[in-house]
């Protein structure tokens, strides 16, 4: 697995790119992480009313916090992340 972290202010990560050999752009492709710090539950609750689908509800990802995986209204798979 390859992960690219894009640095942000105050040693935070402003972006993270994650790819695996068997993934392609689309619902089964690159997984983009979006910062939902402090509002993960609210963001997940808004997915379906905005035309998306929750693929994996919020769940822990070890020492990296929590994430939910969604399909946006255009069919792109995204991860919503919070510590």
N, C-alpha and C positions, 0 to 999 in steps of 0.2 A: 504494500500500500504506500502511496505517496501523499504527503500532506504538505501544503505550502501555507505558511502563516504570514499575513501581511501586518507589519507592526503599526500600532496606533499610539496615541498619547498615553503617557504615564505607564508605559510597559504593558498596556492592554493590547489585545489583538483586535485589529479593525476588520480583518477578513481572514477567512480560512478556505483554501481550495483543497479538495480531497478527490482523488481519483483511484480507480482500480482498473486492471486490464480488461475485465469483462463488462465495463460500463460504457455507454454511448450517450451523446446528448439526447435528452428527452426525459420521459418519466423514469427511465432506467439508467440514466447517465450521471453526469457530474452532480454531486450533492453539494449545493451551496448552503453554507451556514449563515443565517441572519441573526443579529443580536436582538434578543427579546428580553434582555436583562430586567428583572423585576416585574415583567408583565407577560410571562410565558403562558399562564393559564388564560389570560384575557385574549392573547393573540390566537391561541388554539381555538377558543370559543368563537372567534370571528371568522374562521376559515370557511365553514360551509355556507354561511350567510353571504359570503362574498364570492361564491362560485367554485370554491376549492373542495378538497376532500382530505380528511385526516387519515394518513396511512398508518402511523404509529403514534399513539397518544404520548404525552410527556412521560419520560422515563429517565432514570439516572444513567449517566455515562462515566462511571467511575469518578476519579478525582476532577474531572472536567465539568461537572455540574449536571445539567438536565437538558434534554432536547425532545422535540416532537418532530416527526417527519410528515410533511404534507405534500399534496399535489395542488399546485396553484391553479387559477382559473384558465391558464393557458396550457396546462399539462406538464409543467416543470416540477420536478421533485425538489423540495427545499427542506432544510432543517432549521427549526426555530430553536435557538440556544439561550440558556440562562444558567448562571452559576448557582 
